[in-house]
Amino acid sequence: MKRLILWDHERGSWQYDVFCLLIIAFIFLTPNAWFDKSDKATKSPSATVQSKANTAK
């Protein structure tokens, strides 16, 4: 497990190739919904900051 975490394999070995394939698979096969948080963001904090900035003038 230590070699896996520290990436202690020689380049060109089958372990290195498997790690690289797993990383590439994660990048391309992960659903966009896992990373798209824009629909859950609220607009009230930024509106509050803007309104406070406008009242400070």
C-alpha positions as CSV (number, residue, x, y, z in Angstrom):
1,M,0.0,0.0,0.0
2,K,2.9,2.3,0.7
3,R,4.2,1.9,-2.8
4,L,0.8,2.7,-4.2
5,I,0.4,5.9,-2.2
6,L,4.0,7.1,-2.8
7,W,3.9,6.0,-6.5
8,D,7.1,4.0,-6.1
9,H,7.0,2.1,-9.3
10,E,9.3,2.3,-12.3
11,R,8.0,4.0,-15.4
12,G,7.0,1.4,-17.9
13,S,6.1,-1.3,-15.4
14,W,2.7,-2.8,-15.5
15,Q,1.8,-1.3,-12.2
16,Y,2.6,2.2,-13.5
17,D,0.5,1.5,-16.6
18,V,-2.4,0.4,-14.5
19,F,-2.2,3.5,-12.3
20,C,-2.1,5.7,-15.3
21,L,-5.1,4.0,-16.9
22,L,-7.1,4.3,-13.6
23,I,-6.4,8.0,-13.5
24,I,-7.4,8.5,-17.1
25,A,-10.5,6.4,-16.7
26,F,-11.5,8.5,-13.6
27,I,-11.0,11.7,-15.6
28,F,-13.1,10.6,-18.6
29,L,-15.7,8.4,-17.0
30,T,-16.7,10.5,-14.0
31,P,-20.1,12.1,-14.5
32,N,-20.2,15.8,-14.8
33,A,-22.9,16.0,-12.2
34,W,-20.3,15.1,-9.5
35,F,-18.5,18.4,-10.2
36,D,-21.3,20.7,-11.4
37,K,-22.4,22.5,-8.2
38,S,-23.7,25.6,-9.9
39,D,-27.4,24.6,-9.5
40,K,-26.9,24.2,-5.7
41,A,-25.2,27.6,-5.2
42,T,-27.3,30.3,-3.7
43,K,-27.2,33.9,-5.0
44,S,-28.2,35.5,-1.8
45,P,-24.6,35.8,-0.3
46,S,-23.3,37.6,-3.3
47,A,-26.4,39.8,-3.4
48,T,-25.9,40.6,0.2
49,V,-22.3,41.6,-0.3
50,Q,-23.2,43.8,-3.2
51,S,-26.0,45.5,-1.4
52,K,-23.8,46.2,1.6
53,A,-21.2,47.6,-0.7
54,N,-23.7,49.9,-2.3
55,T,-25.0,51.2,1.0
56,A,-21.5,52.0,2.2
57,K,-21.0,54.7,-0.4
